[in-house]
Amino acid sequence: MTARERSLPRGVVTRYAIGSIGTGGFGTLPGLVLVFYLTDTLGVSALLAGVVVTAAKVWDVLVDPWIGERSDHALTATGTRRTWMRVGALALPVAFVITFAVPSGLAPAASAIWVFVAFLATATAFSLFQVPYIALPAELTGDYDARTRLLTWRVVVLSIAILLFGAGGPLLRRAGGDDEAIGYLVMALVAGVVIGAGMLVASTTAPRGAADGQRTAGSIRAGYAEGIAALRRSRPFRALLAAFVLQGLATGVMLAGANYVAVWVLESEDALTFLFVALIAPAVLCAPLWGRVAQRVGKERGFLVASAVFALAAASLIGLLWAPGAWVYAPVAVAGAAYAGMQSLPMAMLPDVISHDARTHGGGRAGSFGGVWTAGETAGMALGATLLTVALAVTGYVESVGAAEVVQPAAALDGIVVSFSVLPAVLVLVSLVPIGRYPIRRDDVQADAAAEAVAR
């Protein structure tokens, strides 16, 4: 253990990890229930539901680079990134509740507009927190293994949050009994408060420093320019981001499809809870193991192995076409073990990319990297849900209102299974190409840390 790793206090690691209660909750619950809420409670068509969710996320993609630049400016002007993180943490619970508070009796189109506006506000609040949150590890420590440790424990908490929200959200949704609208509202209220609390705790880890006042306020155009410049000059960033976006697409389509698999393929709402337990319980246990793998063989090789295992496990789920049953939880568990590495290792590689860029091109741009990263992650998850809605529409999925019973055509059931298995497997396999092109190794990071120490 190095001196720099010992200098990263356990309290900082813990509080930073607690922030993943918020990121895990927001990343899981809307992706899991929002499309289903639109199609099977509000009666919105699958394509329109996809447009609503995607449009809100597209706004996120557009605004994240600007938030990143503004976060860098705030660091220069005030010495900390905390302010915007706290604003996002306080605003998100309110907007999240409003998203699921659609008045009864609204026409499907009007309901879609309501959800779109409210979810747009929710997503914006989340970005105000998430972009600077992503930038913090590069500023908290410069040590290769300490970053792995920091991000490993973040993923442990992230996995627990995904499990709690993924399994607990549907249970809370049933609190309304036969009134699904009340159930969704209770779910949103409880989840929103927990998400906001986790974000507030994590905001306390943002370092406080002296403001130097040398950086002027940037325009929206300047925010995009900073982000685009980071992409252009950093080959490691392009490779890492490409892999993460492709994997975001894969996990996004699986997340959005899980509810449909449970209800229409496994024919049990309880199956959704079991799917999440099977996926996330191994992730909680295996996240520290991937940290040890990274110490032995490097983060990039561990990331490659984790991705390949996930792709194979996802592909095996195609068996649901012919024999739906409890066997599905075994390959889902294998995917969950691999998912821990797919999350923790690229997140631990991002601060390495940022510090490498700082050594070669000057520092103070972690927020811009975080903005582009968050935009890419958001785009991947959103377009994953969009891919599912397109598959549902093409295969003739029948939407419903409230508790109305419908019968799905066989083609729609096949589309759900393929979207849950083959499609994410292919996307993750494609992501192996940019992972193989990622150039930064342990020696490079140690050289960056040494250069930073000399500069100080």
N, C-alpha and C positions, 0 to 999 in steps of 0.2 A: 504494500500500500504506500503510495507516494505522499509527500507532504501536502501537495495540492489536494489530494483526495481527502486526507484527514481534515483539511481546512474547510471542507464542505460539511457544515454541521448537520446532524441527524434531523434537527428540527426543520431546517430548510428543505431537506429531502422530503420529509413528511408533509409539510405544508404545500410544497409544490405538487406532490402526488395527489393531495386532496382536491386540487383543481380539476383532476380528471373525473371526479364525481359529476362536475358540471359538464365537461366535454363529453364524457361517456353518456350522460343522460340525454343531452341534446342531440348527440350523434346517433343515439339508438331509438329513442321513443318516436320522434317525428317520422323517421325512416320506416319504423315498424308499423305505425298505426295511421299515419296521416292519409295516405292514399286509400287505405281500407275504410277510414272514416268518411272520406269523400264519396267513395263508390257504394259502400254498403250501409251507410247511415243517412247521408244527405242525398243520395240518388244521383250523384254527378257521374257522367260517363267516364269511362276509363281514360280516354284520350284527354278530356278536359281536366281530369284530376292530374294527369301527368303534366299538362301545361301549367297548372297552378303551382305545383311543387317545383317544377323546373324553373319557371319564371322568377320565383322568389330566390332560388339559389343562384340564378344568373346575376341577379342584382348583387348578391354576396360576392360573386366572382369579380364583378366590376368595382365594388367598393373596397375590397380587401387590400389591394395594393396601395390605395390612397391612405387607408387606415394605418398601414405599415409605415408609410413615409411620415405621417403625422405622429406616430408613436416615436419614431426616431427624433423628430423635432421636439416632442415633449421631453424626451430624455436629455436633449441638449439644453432646452430652455429651463427645465425645472429640476433636472437631476434624477428623475424617476419616470417609470412607465405606469405607475399605479393608478393615476386618475381615470384614464379611459377604461382600465380594467374594472374599476369599481362602478363606473357608470353603466357598463354593460351588465354587470352582475345584479344591479338593482333594477334595471329596466326589463331584463329578460322574463322574470316570473310574471309580471303584469301582462306583457304581450303574449306570453304562452297561454295563459288562462283565456284571454280574449279569443285566441285562435280556435279554441274548442267551446266557445260560448255562442255559437250560431243560434239566433232566435228560431224557435219552432215555427213552422209554417212558411218559411222562405222558400221560394222556388229554387231548384237546383243551381241555376245560373247565378242567382243572387247569393246563394250560400257559397258558391265557389269564389265569388268576388270577396266576400267577407273573409274567408279563410286566407285568400291570397294577400290581402292588405295586412291582416294581423300577423301572418307568418313572415311577411316581409319585415315587419318591425322586430319580430322575434329574432330572425336571422341577423339583422343589423346589430342588435344588442349583443348577440353572441360573438360577432366578429370584433366588436369593440374590446371584448375580453380576450378572445382566442388569439388574435394576431400578435399582441405584445407577449402573451403567455408563451407562444411558440418561440419568440425571440430570446426569452430569458436564459435558457441553458447555456448559450454561448457566452453570456455575461456572468453567470454564476460560477463557472469553473472552466479552466482550459485543459484539464487533464483528460486523456483519451478514455481511461477506464472509469474515472469519476462521472463522466457524462453517461457512460453506459449504466452505471449504478443509479444515477438520478432518473434516467428515463426508464430503466427497468422497473423501479418501484412505481413510477407513474403508470406504467402499463398494468402492473398488478392491480392498482386501484381502478384504473380504467376498465379492466376486465370484470372486477367485482361490480362496478357501476353498471356495465352493460348487462350483467347477470341480473342485478336487482331491478333495473328499469325494464329490461326485456321480459323478465318473468313476472315482476311485480306490477308493471303497467297494465297488462291485460287483466290481472286480478283486481286492481283498483277500478278498472273500467266496468267491472261487473257490479260495483257498489250501487249502481242505479237500478239494479234488477232488470225488469223489462224495459225500463226507460233508458235506452242507450245514450241519449244526449246527456242525462245527468251523470251517468257513469263516466263518460269522457271528460266532463267538467271536473269531477272529483279527481280523476287521474291527473289532469293538467294542473290543478291547484297544488296537490301534494308534490308532484314532480317539479313544478316550477320553483317552489320554495327550496327544495333540496338542491336543485341545480344552482340557484342563486347563492345559497350559503356556501357551497363548495368553491364557487368562483371567488367569493369575498375572502375566504381563507387563503387561497392561492395568491391573491393580489398582494398580500403582505410580504411575499418573497421577493418582490421587485426591489432591487437595490436602490438605496437613496445615495445620491452623490451631489456634488456641487454643480450648479448650472453654469455653463460657460457662455451662453448667450450668443455663440458665434454662428448658429445656424438659423437662417430666416425661415418664416412660415412658408410652406410649399402649397402650391395649387393642386387641384386634382390631376392636372396634366403632369405636374412634377412628380406626383406619386406614381403614376404609370411609368414615367420615364425612368425613375429609380428602379422599379421592378423589372422593366424590360432590359435595362442595362445589366442588372444582376444576372439575368438569364443569358444574355449575350456573352458576357465575359467569363462565366463560370461553367466549364464543361461538367465538373462534378455535380453541380446543382441541376443542370439539365437532365443528366442521367438519373439522379436520385428522384427528381420530381416526376419524370416520365414514368418510372416504375411505380411510384406511389399513387399517381393518378389512375393508372391502369388497374391497380389493385383496389383503389377506391371504387372504381366502376364495378369490379367483381363483388366486393362486399356490399355495395349499395344495392345491387340487383338481388343478391341473396337476402339481405335484410328486409327489403320491401316484399320479397316473395315468401318469407317465412310464414306470415299470417295466412296466406292463400294455401300454402302447402298443408298447414295444420287443419284448416277448415275444410278444404275441398279434396285433398289427396289422402290425408290421414283421418279425415272426418272426425276431428276432435279439437275443440278449442284448447283443452288442456295440453295437447301436443305442442302448442307454441311454447308453453312454459318448459316442457321437457326438452325441446330443441335448444332453448337458450341455456339450460343447465348443462346439456351435453356439450355445447359449444364453448361456454365460458369457464366452466369449472376446470377443465384441463388447461385453459389459458392462464388462469390464476396460478396454478401449480407450476406451469412450465416457463413462465416469464423469467424467473431467476435462472433457470437452466440455460436459456438462450443467452443470458448475460455471461455465463461461464463459457459457453461456446464461443462467444465473441472474444473473450480474453485469450482463448486458445488459438483460434484460427482467424480471427479478425471479424469485424462487424459485417463486411461486405460478403464474405463467404457464408456466414451464418444466415444472412438475409436470403441468399440464393437457395440454400438448403430448405429453409422454412417455406419459401414460396413454392418450390417444387413439390414438397410434401402436401401443401394445401391444395395445389392444383390436382394432384392425383386423388386426394380424398373427395374433393368436390365432384370430379368426373364420375366417381363410383356411385354417386347419388342418382345417376340416370336409371338405376335399377328400380326406382319408384314407379317408373312407367309400367312395369310388369308385376311387381310384388310390393306394394306399399305395406309397411309394417314397422314394428319396433326395431328391426335391424338397422334402420336408418341412423339411430343414435350413435352407433359405433364409428362409422366414417365421419360423422359430424364431430365426434370427440377428437378424432385425429386431426381434423381441420382446425379445431379449437386450439390444440397444442401448437400447431404450426402458426396459427394466427397471432399468438403471443410474440413470436419472433418477427412476424411481418409488421407488427406495430412498434415494438420496442427498438429494434435495430435501426430502421431508417430514421426514427426520431432521434436516436443517439448519433447518427451519422450527420444529421443536419447541422448541429453546432460545429462539427468538424469542418463542414463545408464553409460555414460562415467565418470561422477563425482563419481558415486558409485564404479566403478572399480578403480578409482584413489585413493579413500579412503582405499580400501581393498588391492590393489596391487601396488600402486604407480602411480604417474601422468606422464605426458609427452607422452601419447600414443593416443591422440585424433585424430591425423592424420591417425593412423593405423585403428582405428574404422571407420573413415570417408572413408578410402580406401575400406574396406570390404563392408561398407554400399552402397557406390556408385557402386561397382562391382555387388552387389546383385540387386540394382535398375536397373542398366543397363541390366543385364541378364534377369530380368523379362520383361522389356519393349521389348527387342530384341526378346526373345522367344515368346512373345505375337504376334509380327508381323509374326514370323515363323509359329506359329499355324495357323494363317490366311492363309498363302501361302499354307500350307499343305492342309487345307480345300478346298481352291480354286482348287488345283491340283487334289485332289481326286474327287471333284464334277464336273470336266470337264470345268473349267473356260477357256474361249478363250481369249488369249492375242491379242494385236493389235499394229500397228505402226502408230504414228501420229494421223491423224484425220480419219483413216479408220474405217468404220462402221462394227460392228459384231453383231451377235445375240447370247446371252448367253442361254445355256440350263436351263431348270427349276431346275435341281439339283444344278447347280451353284448358282442360286438365293436363293435356300433354304439354301445352305451352308453359304452364306453371312449372312443371317438372324440369323441362329443358332450361328454363330461365334460372332455376335453382341449382343446376348441376353443370351441364355442358358449357353454357355461356360464361359463368365465372371461371371455370377451369381454363378455358381458352384465353381469357383476358389475363389471368395470372401467368400462364405459360408465355404469353407475348412479353410480359413484364420482365422475364428473365434476360431478354436482350439488353435493355438499358442497365440492368444490374451488373451484367458482365462488363459493361463499359465504364463503370465507376472507378476512378483512378486513385483515390486517396487511401493511403494505408497508415498503419500505426506510426511509422517513422515520420511521415509527413506531418501528422498532428503533433508529435513531440517536437519537431523542428519549429512548428508554428508557436507552440507554448514557450519554447526557449527564446525565440525572437521577441515575443511579447514581454517576457521577463527582462530581457536586455533593454527594451524600449522604456520600461518603467524605471 
